[in-house]
Amino acid sequence: MYHTLFHWGSLIVPTGYLDYDLSHAGGGNPYGVSAIIAEGPPNDDALALARYQTGRIATLADALAPTRAAS
């Protein structure tokens, strides 16, 4: 999937392992948040990890916003 997204010019913003305790509690996936809905709604750890990843995306978007305005 990454190759297709890169081909389209997408930027990938995974969770990474920057906050090990949070990523480990949320399943330990460095590529991004996921949840298996058949097992019930996402637990608090998965939701915390989703908020963490959303914050990383917002930080990157904020940093890139001035370059888009200049185009």
N, C-alpha and C positions, 0 to 999 in steps of 0.2 A: 504494500500500500504506500509506503514511504516514497518509492520510486515514482509512482504516479503523481503524488502530491508535489514532489520536487519538480517533475516535468511541467506541472501547471504553475510553477513559481511560488508555491506555498512555503511558508516558514513553519517548521515543526517546533513546538514549544512543549516538550515533555516535562514531566515532574522531575526527572533525574533523581539523584540521591543527595541533593543538597540538604535536606532535612531528613536524616536517616530514621529517626524515631517515628516521624509522621509517615514516611513512605513504607516502613516496615509494618506499622499498625494498619495501614490501608491496603496491605496485600503485597508490598514489596515490588511493585511493578514500576520500573524506571521510565517506561514509555508513555504513561498516561493513566488516568483513572478509568477503571471499569467496574462493573457490578453485574452479577448474574441475577436478574430479576426473578427467575423461577425459584430462587432461594429466599425471596422476600425483598423488601425495600432495602436500599443501601444503608449500612450501619453508620453510626456516628463517625467512625474512623475514615470510611470511604468518603463521606460528605466533607470532612475536614481536609482530606487530601484534594478533593475537587475544588474547594475554596482556595487552597494553596496553589494549585495549577492555574486557576482563574486569575489569581493575583500575578503570577508570572506572565501570563498572556497580556494582562492589562499594563504591566510595567513595560513590556516590549512594545506594545502598541503606542504607549505614551512616548517612548524614546524615538519611535519612528515617525510620529505625527509631524514634527517640524520638517522632515525630509519630504514628506508627501505634499505639504503645503507649498514647498519651494518648487515643486515640479511644474 
